[in-house]
Amino acid sequence: MNKCEILYWTIGIIHSEHKEEDKTPVQPVYAKGCKGSVELFPEFVEGLRDLNEFSHIYLIYHFHKVQQVKLVVKPFLQDVYHGIFATRAPFRPNPIGLSVVELLGIEGNILHLDGVDILDGTPLLDIKPYTAKFDLHDVKKNGWQDDVDEQTAHKRGKRGYRS
């Protein structure tokens, strides 16, 4: 097995109303109305040029609260175990998170967001624009998630979050 060490720099901090892991929505789709922001470090502000022309962005971040790796997990939406790579659970060999959020506006080094499913204080690794031209697909299969009805997904996806 070839392994190498890779170093990433934090480019900012994600701020949200979510202070407890077990009360944080599982995915942005269950976090509509959950406002948040990104505080981008000053040396990266120039990179925001033209980002305000996009309605949605990817946030790529470090799951800084995860302390163990699990290769088999029981996801929040189902009471059945699955391989970590068939889920979006945070207990990954490389604890990298990915969320698509709505970009409401930019003021200086602050990005205002909606649909934030991320813990307050999470280190940000990267920002990428979401675009239907590249990212929207006609998905044919959703794996085990096809077995989860929408009512169950909505209830469990909010994870104790007030509606």
N, C-alpha and C positions, 0 to 999 in steps of 0.2 A: 504494500500500500504506500503510495506516495503522498506524503503530507508535507505541507510547508506552512510556515507562519505568515500571516497576512496582517498588516497593520492598517487600520482605518482611523481617520480623524473625525471627531465630532464637529459638525458644522453649525450646530445650534441645539436648542432645547425645545421640546414640545411641552406646551402647557395645556392642561385640561381640567375639567371639573372632577375627573376620576382620580380618587385618592386611594381606593381599595381595589385590589385585583379582582376579588370575587363579586364586585358590584359594577365592574366595567363591562360595557357591551362587548360581545364576542367579535363582531365585525361592524364596519361602518354602516352597513344597511340597517342595522338595529340601533344605530346611534344618531339617527336623524334628529335634529334639534339640540344635539350635544355640541356646544360651541367650544372652541379651543383656539390656540394660536401657536405659531412657531416663532421663536425668538432666534433669528439667524445671527450668527456672530458677525461683527462689522466687516471683517476681512472678506466675507463671501457675498456681501450685498450687491456688488456689481453683477453677480451671476443671476440676480432676479430680473434683469432686463427682459421685457416682453412676456414674463410669466403671467402677468395680469390679463393677458389675452386668452387664457384658458380657464374654463369653469371648474375643472377638477384636476387634481394633482396626485401623484404617488408620493407618499412619505415612506422612506426606507429608514428603519431605526433599529437600535440595539435593545433587546429585551433585557434591561439592566437588573431586573428583579429575579430572573430565572437563575436558580442555583444548581440545577441538575439536568442531565440529559436523559430522556426516556425515548427509546426507539419504538415502543408500543404504548399507546395512550387511549384513554376513553374520552372522546371529544364531548364538549358541552351539549351538542345537539343530539347525541345518541348514547345509549347505555351499552355500547358494544365496543370492544377494543379494535383499534386499527393501527397500522404502521404510521409513524410520525409523518412520513412524507405523503401520506394520503389524507392528512389533516392540516389545519392551520394552527395547531397547538404550539405554544411558545417553547416547549422543552426540547429544542432542536440541537443538533451537534454544533451548529453555528447559530446563536440566538439572534437571528435577524428577523424583524417584523416588516410587514408591508401593508399599507392601508391606502385606499383611494378615498380622498376627502374632497369636499367642495371648497374651492377657494373663493371666499367672500370679498377679499380685498387685501391690498398691501399698503402699509404705511411705514416707510423707511425700511427697517430691518424686521418688521413684524408682519407675519402673514396671518390673516383672520380666516378661520375655518369653521365649517359645519360638518357634522357626521364623524366626529372624533371619537374613536374607540381605543384610545391610547392613554396609559397612565400619565399623570402629571409628572413632569421632571424627566421624561424619557429622552435619552440622547439621540439626536437626529444625525443620520449618516449621509442622506442624499435626498434630493427632490427631483422628480421627473414629471413632465406634463403628461396627463392622461388625454388621449385623443382617440375618437372613434375610428379614425382612419387607420390606426395601427393596432389598437387594443380591443376593439369590439369584435367578437367572434360569434358565429352561429354555433353555440355549444350543443353537442349531441348527447353527451353523457356527463353526469355529475357524480359518478361513483356511488358510494353509500349514501350520499346526501339525497339521492332520488327517493330513498325510502323514508325520509323525514318529511312529515306533512307540514304545511305552511304555518298552521296554528302552533304546533310544537316548536318549530324553528323560531317563530317570533317570540314566544314565551321564554324559551331557554336562551335565545340570543341576547336578550336584554339583561340576563343574569342578575336579577334582583334590582335592576335599575328602575326607578320610578317612571311611569309612562306619562 
